[in-house]
Amino acid sequence: MSGSLLDAGAVIGCPHGGRVTAATTPSGAVRIGGAAVATAAHAYVVAGCPHTVDGVRSPCATVRWTAGGTGVTVDGAPVLLDTSAALCFSAALVPQGPPVVQAAQRKVTVR
């Protein structure tokens, strides 16, 4: 798997336009341009998702990443790439689609 590393400044959204942010700020020793590299050990939340199902609000609330396959870790946790598999979930843990990575760190590439 190849892709660009995600860092604390990556712009990520849910499939419905909500904003994804790290609930636990990446703070590892590995940094790119001053921003910490994001790993699967960090929790991610969604704010501002307008998603509804049959007229009932069902916004995305969290993102779960599957960051295996690269073999690259920071502090023992797999790094996140713009190509890492992930799903957004509602508060009821209903899968609602993959997040959209709009901007990732392009200076470092994992191959």
URDAJO-V417047 format. One record per backbone hydrogen bond with DSSP energy under -0.5 kcal/mol. CO is the residue of the C=O (numbers start at 1). NH is the residue of the N-H. E is the energy in kcal/mol with one decimal. If there is no record, write none. Layout:
# URDAJO-V417047
co:CO nh:NH e:E
co:CO nh:NH e:E
This chain:
# URDAJO-V417047
co:3 nh:110 e:-2.3
co:4 nh:82 e:-2.2
co:5 nh:105 e:-1.4
co:6 nh:38 e:-2.6
co:7 nh:10 e:-2.2
co:10 nh:12 e:-0.7
co:11 nh:102 e:-2.7
co:11 nh:103 e:-1.5
co:12 nh:20 e:-2.7
co:13 nh:100 e:-3.5
co:14 nh:17 e:-1.7
co:18 nh:14 e:-1.9
co:19 nh:47 e:-2.5
co:20 nh:12 e:-0.6
co:21 nh:45 e:-2.8
co:23 nh:25 e:-0.6
co:29 nh:31 e:-0.6
co:30 nh:37 e:-2.1
co:32 nh:35 e:-2.0
co:35 nh:32 e:-2.9
co:36 nh:8 e:-2.1
co:38 nh:80 e:-2.4
co:39 nh:42 e:-1.5
co:43 nh:23 e:-2.8
co:43 nh:24 e:-1.2
co:44 nh:63 e:-1.8
co:45 nh:21 e:-2.5
co:47 nh:19 e:-2.9
co:51 nh:58 e:-2.8
co:53 nh:56 e:-1.9
co:56 nh:53 e:-2.8
co:59 nh:91 e:-0.6
co:61 nh:46 e:-2.2
co:62 nh:89 e:-2.7
co:63 nh:44 e:-0.6
co:63 nh:65 e:-0.5
co:64 nh:87 e:-2.0
co:65 nh:67 e:-0.6
co:66 nh:85 e:-1.0
co:67 nh:70 e:-0.5
co:71 nh:73 e:-0.5
co:72 nh:79 e:-2.0
co:74 nh:77 e:-2.0
co:77 nh:74 e:-2.7
co:78 nh:40 e:-2.5
co:80 nh:6 e:-2.8
co:81 nh:84 e:-1.6
co:85 nh:66 e:-3.7
co:87 nh:64 e:-2.6
co:88 nh:96 e:-3.2
co:88 nh:97 e:-0.5
co:89 nh:61 e:-3.9
co:89 nh:62 e:-1.9
co:90 nh:93 e:-2.0
co:93 nh:95 e:-0.5
co:94 nh:90 e:-1.9
co:97 nh:88 e:-3.2
co:99 nh:101 e:-0.6
co:100 nh:13 e:-2.6
co:100 nh:102 e:-0.8
co:103 nh:11 e:-1.5
co:108 nh:5 e:-1.2
co:110 nh:3 e:-1.6
